[in-house]
Amino acid sequence: MRAPFPHGRLKAYFNAAIGAVAVALLRLIRLINRKRMANLFGRLMRIIGPWLPEHRVGRDNLVAAFPGKSHEEIEQILAGVWDNLGRVAAEFAHLDRIKVLDFEHGGEADVIYDKIAFERFVAIRDSGKPTLVFSAHLANWEVPALAPSYYNVRANLLYRRPNIGGIADAVIKMRAGCMGNLIPTGLDAPVRLANAIARGEHVGMLVDQHFVKGVDVVFFGRWAKANPLIAQLARHTEAAIRGVRVVRQADGNSFWGELTDEIAAPRDAEGKVDIQATMQVITSIVEGWVREHPEQWLWLHRRWR
């Protein structure tokens, strides 16, 4: 009797195959003009997206967040969400080719920060003090991580490593040349981030997804769980906190960027950073960003549980 094929080995072969296909697809996309591919993927996702189960999740989220909007308005926002997601997928293969405005030499750019934001980047770079920077799943959420490299800011970026090895390796390779030091989420991530702060370096992370063990915050009038890591780091290190975002422009292929001024973290009775209150301040800023451009946020995940 033939021995059963080991499940673990089968899964490993399957993941390797998926990884190989994903890497090949990324290489293929890189051969074609970024804007052309983004336009194509955006149109395709407008067609495919409404047939996927995530569409219902997005609709339920939007109805709860914007009770005054009509069914047609909700569907219009969702169409924009799918269009944006398709563009993000196409742009991922071209991350190292997306250009941030060079204030010193000028020239063409895909991402434009105004002079105020540029001066804030320079202030962070030259201050000698660490800064914690938060962002959200808006427009292309990979793009804000490009600016530190362009403006010579030593950054450490927290990211979620894909489960499939081949894809994970491709992701690291794609990001390594145009972003700072990449730190995958894991048990040692807080320690590694704290060590970077101790060296006077800067830390960036996304803060707008559900976190099972998070603190309670109000987001669009409903309770949600927020990962308190950025506030915990601020409490233990006294590092400054700022927010960064990009907004996709009307052409669908260029971005406007913003870096906030330093955010005053609420303090508790002992004068230390209040973790829950600080996460509420950050969450409220993110909500304001989402309200400005709801079609550019990732409504398709279960933010509220």
Helices and strands as residue ranges (DSSP letters): H 7-30, H 34-48, G 49-51, H 53-65, H 71-92, G 95-97, E 111-113, H 115-127, E 131-135, G 143-146, H 147-150, E 155-159, H 165-176, E 181-184, H 189-198, E 202-206, E 215-219, E 222-226, H 229-237, E 240-248, E 255-259, H 275-292, G 294-296
